[in-house]
Amino acid sequence: MHVFNRFFLLFSLLFSMLIPFVSIEIYKEIEVEPIYNTVSPEQFLAVASAVITKETSSNLPILLWSSYGIITLILSFRLIRNLNQIKKRIQSNRKENLGKTTLILVPEKILPHTFLNYIFINEQDYKSRTIEQELYAHELTHARQNHTLDILLIELMKTLFWFNPILILYKKSIQLNHEFLADEKVVTSYNNVPFYQNLLLQKTNGFQTIYLASNLNYSITKKRLIMMTRTTSKKIALLKKIAVVPILAVLIYFFCIEVVAQQKAIPVTNTAKKDNPTDDKIRD
């Protein structure tokens, strides 16, 4: 179910970006009565000139686009700066290869956290072998399942669409689901839920989370502990997955389908052959 949730969260983000560009036109024939234009050319030109003058004199669009550009530039600078800081930490610290994953040994007292295929751990804890295997397995899951790519995607969208508060909730949901995926791997591998729960509780305080990295985020520890002991029946899980189909259909109907009115062909009767009263008089 967590794998499906990850797919659904990412798909819905991309779908929301594509749906404005998708248009399905449905033509509907209607009968239109002829409308005669009673506006003189001078009146039409006067109204059009007034509308054009009003639109060109408004500075609101310029102000809005300028504000959007400035804020987006600031957020882009922050994102690039954070990426550069992580890059410097990778380059300036000792490395240990662990298959396709690389351990970055840092002198600071930190909890293990992951960025792409790099796992950052305290050098002293690594040398003294005091890091529990469950924590290694947790971070390896983040690295092998490429959870950082999800975070980078949502961060890029937050930078471009910072005015949409829904993206903040999306990021929290994505990060929480990442923790569920990593916890699930640990629980199935070691089959010792009480020990792992106690381990998480011991690590809850005194450590700062790292921006853009997959951390052991203990602000959501309670939800993670509950999820470890929760079981979901296959029927309920299947119903939740199937429920996406009607939701998707409703969204497509309201946002993509456009009803286009098409004038229905009205048969024209030929009145030219009708007798003219004037001609009758002439005949008389």
Secondary structure as the mmCIF struct_conf table of DSSP 4:
data_model
#
loop_
_struct_conf.conf_type_id
_struct_conf.id
_struct_conf.beg_label_comp_id
_struct_conf.beg_label_asym_id
_struct_conf.beg_label_seq_id
_struct_conf.end_label_comp_id
_struct_conf.end_label_asym_id
_struct_conf.end_label_seq_id
HELX_RH_AL_P HELX_RH_AL_P1 HIS A 2 LEU A 18
HELX_RH_3T_P HELX_RH_3T_P1 ILE A 19 PHE A 21
STRN STRN1 ILE A 24 ILE A 30
HELX_RH_AL_P HELX_RH_AL_P2 PRO A 41 SER A 57
HELX_RH_AL_P HELX_RH_AL_P3 LEU A 60 SER A 92
BEND BEND1 ASN A 93 ASN A 93
STRN STRN2 ARG A 94 LEU A 98
TURN_TY1_P TURN_TY1_P1 GLY A 99 LYS A 100
STRN STRN3 THR A 101 VAL A 106
BEND BEND2 PRO A 107 GLU A 108
STRN STRN4 HIS A 113 PHE A 115
TURN_TY1_P TURN_TY1_P2 LEU A 116 ASN A 117
STRN STRN5 TYR A 118 ASN A 122
HELX_RH_AL_P HELX_RH_AL_P4 GLU A 123 SER A 128
TURN_TY1_P TURN_TY1_P3 ARG A 129 ARG A 129
BEND BEND3 ILE A 131 ILE A 131
HELX_RH_AL_P HELX_RH_AL_P5 GLN A 133 ARG A 144
TURN_TY1_P TURN_TY1_P4 GLN A 145 ASN A 146
HELX_RH_AL_P HELX_RH_AL_P6 HIS A 147 LEU A 160
BEND BEND4 PHE A 161 PHE A 161
TURN_TY1_P TURN_TY1_P5 TRP A 162 PHE A 163
TURN_TY1_P TURN_TY1_P6 PRO A 165 PRO A 165
HELX_RH_AL_P HELX_RH_AL_P7 ILE A 166 TYR A 190
HELX_RH_AL_P HELX_RH_AL_P8 VAL A 193 GLN A 202
TURN_TY1_P TURN_TY1_P7 LYS A 203 LYS A 203
BEND BEND5 THR A 204 GLY A 206
TURN_TY1_P TURN_TY1_P8 TYR A 211 LEU A 212
BEND BEND6 ALA A 213 ALA A 213
STRN STRN6 SER A 214 SER A 214
HELX_RH_3T_P HELX_RH_3T_P2 TYR A 218 ILE A 220
HELX_RH_AL_P HELX_RH_AL_P9 THR A 221 MET A 228
TURN_TY1_P TURN_TY1_P9 THR A 229 THR A 229
HELX_RH_AL_P HELX_RH_AL_P10 LYS A 234 ILE A 242
TURN_TY1_P TURN_TY1_P10 ALA A 243 ALA A 243
HELX_RH_AL_P HELX_RH_AL_P11 VAL A 244 PHE A 255
TURN_TY1_P TURN_TY1_P11 CYS A 256 CYS A 256
STRN STRN7 ILE A 257 GLN A 263
HELX_LH_PP_P HELX_LH_PP_P1 LYS A 264 THR A 269
TURN_TY1_P TURN_TY1_P12 ALA A 272 LYS A 273
BEND BEND7 LYS A 274 LYS A 274
HELX_LH_PP_P HELX_LH_PP_P2 ASP A 275 ASN A 276
HELX_RH_AL_P HELX_RH_AL_P12 PRO A 277 ARG A 283
#
